[in-house]
Amino acid sequence: MDCTGAVRREQICREYNVTAVGCYVLFDERTIRSDAGGRIITDKYYLFTCICENPHREEVIKCGQPTARHLCELSGQTLPSEFNPFQGEYEGGGDGGGVNHGNAVHWHPSRRQLHNAIMLFITRYGERLQPNSPIFSIKENVERNIEEPVEARSVCGVNTIIGKFGTTMSEILQYFSRFRPVRDFHFNILEQILQERGIDENNFI
């Protein structure tokens, strides 16, 4: 959705529920055309979902940092930190986590594992996701109460979404490794949660 200019962005934030989904790196010479003026972005981009209830409309915004910062200021959100799956290149307060909660807050290991899985999935398949995709609402839920253990229903939900795309986390990581060395990700806690729930299909392997 076009968000060129301050006046247009103010209008969007009045008419839509604007949610900052995250900041994602571009790789393998991929580019994104910014919705703020059409500039070609080559390094990283910010993704927003915009949902209007009356009349019902669903849109996305992809843009660079200056526009993203303005949208976050208008909507009362914190600018997401960068999520980068590759070794030695990430920002976001030193952990590449993709969400900005400040340095004093520590993630529960189970919640961190699921958040990493979600961010890897969005980085891989973001261009195919619709604004109302369940992965976005699960991500928003996972980013609340980050010091608490993750809810089993969120783990099961992400497991189902990954399966519907016909892939696994191992295959997603293998895909990224074709371009550069990938960070060391673990999903053992999520696998244990699925096992405890009696779910045979494990897409975190």
N, C-alpha and C positions, 0 to 999 in steps of 0.2 A: 504494500500500500504506500502510495506517495506520501512522504513526510517532509517535503522540501520547505524550508523556511520556518521561522519561529512561530508565526501566526498559524500555519497549518498544524504544527505539532501541538499547539495549545488547543486547537479545535479537536484534534484526535483524542487528547486526554480528557476533554469534556464529554465526548460522545461515546468513548470506548473504555472498557476496563483493560488497561494496558499492563501487561506483565512482562518483566525482563526475564527471559528464559535463561540466557547465558551468553558467554563470549567463547567463540570457537575458532581454532586455527584453520587456515587453509593450507593445503599441501598438494604435492604432485601437480603444481602449476594450475591449481584450481583458482577460479576467481568468482567474486560475487559483485553484481551491480547494485550499488547502494540505492535504497529507496529515497534517499535525500539528495536529489540532483543527478543521479545516474553515474556517479564516479565509480570506476572499477576498483574494487578492493582486492588486494593480493596477499595480505598477511593474516588478518583476523577480522572477524565481523561479530556484531552483536545481534541477537535474535530476540524479537518481541512478539508476543501474541496479543491481538487486539480483538476483543469480543464486545459487541453491542447487543443488548437484549431487546430493544424496541426501536425499530424493527430488528429482528435477529440478523446479525452480520458477523462474520468471522474473517479476520485478516491477519497477515503477518507483516512485520517490518524487519528488514535486514539493512544494517547501516554500520558506519564507522564510529569511532569513539566520541567525537564531538557531539554528534547527533544523539548517540546513546546516552551520553551524560545529561543532555538537556531533557530527554524523555524521562530519565530517572528523576531528575529534579522536579519536573512537572507532576509526576505521578507518586512522588514521595517514596522512592525506592533507592536502594544502594546499587551503584554500578557493579555489575557482576565482574568478578575476577576471571582471568583467562583460564580456560581448561585446555591443556595441551597433553596429548598422549605420548609425546616423544621425550626421550631422555635429554636432560640438560638444557631445555629451551623454554621451560614453563615459568610463568610468573605467579600471580595470585597469592602473594604472601608466602612464597617459598614452597608451596605444596602442589601447585597446579590444580587446585580443587574445583575451581569454577564457580565458587560462591563466596561472597565476602561477608564473614561474620566477625571480623576482627581477630587479632592475634591471641587474645586471652581465652578464646573458646575452643574446646577440643572436641572433635567428633567421637561419638561412640564407634568402635571398630565395625560393627555390623552396619551401621548407617553410612559410614564412609564407604564401605565396600559396595553397597547398593547405589550410592550416589555416583561412584566411579563407573559402575556398570551402565547407569542411565546416561551419563555424559559421553561415554564411549559410543553408546548406541546412537545418540543424537548426532555426534560428530560424524559417524559413519553414514547415517541414513536421513540426516536433517532435511535434505532436499525433497524427500518423499513424504514427509510428515505434514499432516493438516493441522490447522490451528487448534482444533478440538481433540487432537490425538490424546488418548489416555496417558501416554508417557509424560506429558507436560503436567497434568494434575498430580500424578504420582510423584514427580520430581518436586513439585511445590510442597507436597506433604512431607517428603523426606527431609526437606531443608528446614522444617520446623523442629524444635526441641532436639537439636542435633547431638546433645550429650546423652540422650536416651536410646535404648535399644530399638532397632528398627521393627516396625510392625510386620508380622508374617504375611498379612494380606498384600502389603506393598511388594514384598519379595515375590510372592506368587504372581502378582499382576505383571511385574516386569518380566518374569520368566515366561509367562504366556505371550507377551508382546514380542519378545525375542524369537520365540518359536513360530509365531505367525509370519515372521520375516524369513523363515527357513534357515536360521543361522544359529550360532552359539557364540559365547564370548571368546572362546578360543579362535574361532574363525574370524571374528572381528579384529582381534589382536594380530592374527597372522596377516590380515589384509593391511593393517597399518605398518607392520614390519617390512613390507615390500618397499617402503619409501625411506624409512629411517629407523634406528633402534628405538624400541618402545620401552616406556617405563615398566617397572615391575608391579603388576596388578595381581591381587589375590581375591578369590571369591569363596573361600572355604567355609566361612560362616554362613553364607547364603545357601550353599549346598547342604549344610547341616540342617538349616531351617526347612528346606524342601523335604529332606529325608524324614524329619520329625513329623511333618504334615502328611507323610505317606504319598508324596508326589514323585512318580517315577521319571517323568520327563524333566531332565535337568539341563537347562540351556546356559548355565553358568560355568560349565566345564570348558 
